[in-house]
Amino acid sequence: GAVVSQHPSWVICKSGTSVKIECRSLDFQATTMFWYRQFPKQSLMLMATSNEGSKATYEQGVEKDKFLINHASLTLSTLTVTSAHPEDSSFYICSASHSMGRTEAFFGQGTRLTVV
Amino acid sequence: AQKITQTQPGMFVQEKEAVTLDCTYDTSDQSYGLFWYKQPSSGEMIFLIYQGSYDEQNATEGRYSLNFQKARKSANLVISASQLGDSAMYFCAMRGFSGADKLIFGTGTRLQVFP
């Protein structure tokens, strides 16, 4: 299957700082990437859909100014958590598809963010 | 709106036995896809099996099969010959093909396989 690489796998940062998470499709071009957030023992909650070359589409309740998403190329999308607070601590995971539609989404390894 | 429901928070199964994980869904899309993913404690999401809404036959992938009942809007995962390494969280997911193409997830089922 296709490979999606997410970096870093874990990060600890101080309150008030910003953290950038990268999601790369290594062996295919991903027109669309998705960003999810997962709290402990809960499901994946879709935060936003990232489209190459255009603005991301955020789900209701997700602060677009806090969670900045950039999809600058067909193989890279980034999520920046700005002015992080302890309540932003969570597991963030990205996914990418070959194309819109029927194929499965391939997931990155996830990033565990801890804000202290 | 789309919705995925997994009513079993946890399941136990003995090694080598079969187990069924339930999933029901709701969608207004005529064309959609149903997926099952496995998430071990490491957090990675492992794709297991896919079923298209217009597929005539139930999908199978090795020890995994999907019991698709379209009229009942259910897409249960059957794992045959359970192994200790199958212990993990299992998520049912759905993707509609008529609009935003978002992949949404159910709440998951934690499967524990015991010797």
Interface residues (C-beta under 8 A of the other chain):
Chain A: G1 T32 F34 Q38 Q42 S43 L44 L46 T49 T57 F91 I93 S95 M100 G101 R102 T103 E104 A105 F106 F107 Q109 G110 R112
Chain B: G33 F35 Y37 S42 G43 E44 M45 F47 Y50 G52 F91 R95 F97 A100 D101 K102 L103 I104 F105 G106 T107 G108
